[in-house]
Amino acid sequence: TERPMTTPTIAPVALSFGSTGGVSSVGAPPAKTTGGIAGRDGRAPLDETTMVALADDIGAREEKLGETRGAVRRETLEQLRQLEKDIEEDAWMYAKPRHSEP
């Protein structure tokens, strides 16, 4: 037996995205914050341990960046020196002849 073709039923969407980027049942207005000073915007102020960890992290990143820049500088200079040698080896091809014909 052949089944009759029916249109699928689509359930209404129960959730929609609000303007705050979160999921809610109704589009919500943007959240208001008091902003600025730590603690006033709903976040806890940073304690000394967290600040030391962040400073160490920044120091480690700067050290890694310096190492990377140094490695790039060394590689670039090495490539330039090799190119200079190659040019010097080929210089004879472009040199002016030593004797001139009358």
C-alpha positions in Angstrom: 0.0 0.0 0.0 1.2 3.5 -0.8 1.2 6.2 1.9 -0.3 9.5 1.0 2.3 12.3 1.0 1.7 14.8 3.8 3.2 18.0 4.8 5.4 17.6 7.8 4.3 19.5 10.9 6.8 22.0 12.2 6.5 22.7 15.9 6.6 26.4 16.9 10.0 27.5 18.1 9.9 27.6 21.9 13.1 29.5 22.3 14.5 32.5 20.4 17.7 34.5 20.7 17.3 37.7 22.6 19.4 40.8 21.8 21.8 39.9 24.7 23.0 36.9 22.7 21.5 34.5 25.2 18.6 32.1 24.8 15.3 33.3 26.2 11.6 32.7 25.6 11.1 36.4 24.5 13.6 38.7 22.9 15.2 40.6 25.8 16.4 44.2 25.8 20.1 44.7 26.1 21.4 44.3 29.6 22.4 47.5 31.4 25.6 47.7 33.4 26.9 50.2 35.7 30.3 49.7 34.1 33.8 50.7 34.9 35.1 50.1 38.4 35.8 46.5 39.4 32.9 45.2 41.5 30.4 47.7 40.3 29.8 45.9 37.0 29.0 42.6 38.6 32.6 41.2 38.5 34.7 40.6 41.5 37.8 42.7 41.9 41.1 41.0 41.1 43.0 39.8 44.1 46.7 39.9 44.5 47.2 36.2 43.5 45.3 36.7 40.2 47.2 39.9 39.4 50.6 38.2 40.0 49.5 35.3 37.8 48.5 37.7 35.0 51.8 39.6 35.3 53.7 36.3 35.1 51.6 35.3 32.1 52.4 38.7 30.4 56.1 38.3 31.2 56.2 34.8 29.7 54.4 36.0 26.6 56.8 38.9 26.2 59.8 36.6 26.7 58.4 34.2 24.1 57.8 37.1 21.7 61.4 38.2 22.1 62.7 34.7 21.5 60.6 34.4 18.3 61.7 37.8 17.0 65.3 36.8 17.7 64.9 33.5 15.8 63.3 35.3 12.9 66.1 37.9 12.8 68.8 35.2 12.9 67.0 33.2 10.1 66.6 36.3 8.0 70.2 37.4 8.4 71.4 33.8 7.5 69.2 33.9 4.3 70.6 37.3 3.4 74.2 36.2 3.9 73.6 33.1 1.7 72.0 35.3 -1.0 75.0 37.6 -0.8 77.4 34.6 -1.3 75.3 33.4 -4.3 75.5 36.9 -5.8 79.2 37.1 -5.3 79.7 33.7 -6.9 77.7 34.8 -10.0 79.3 38.2 -10.2 81.9 37.1 -12.8 79.1 36.5 -15.3 78.2 40.2 -15.1 81.7 41.6 -14.9 83.0 43.8 -17.7 85.7 42.1 -19.8 89.3 42.9 -18.7 90.6 43.2 -22.2 89.1 45.4 -24.9 89.1 44.7 -28.5 90.6 47.3 -30.9 
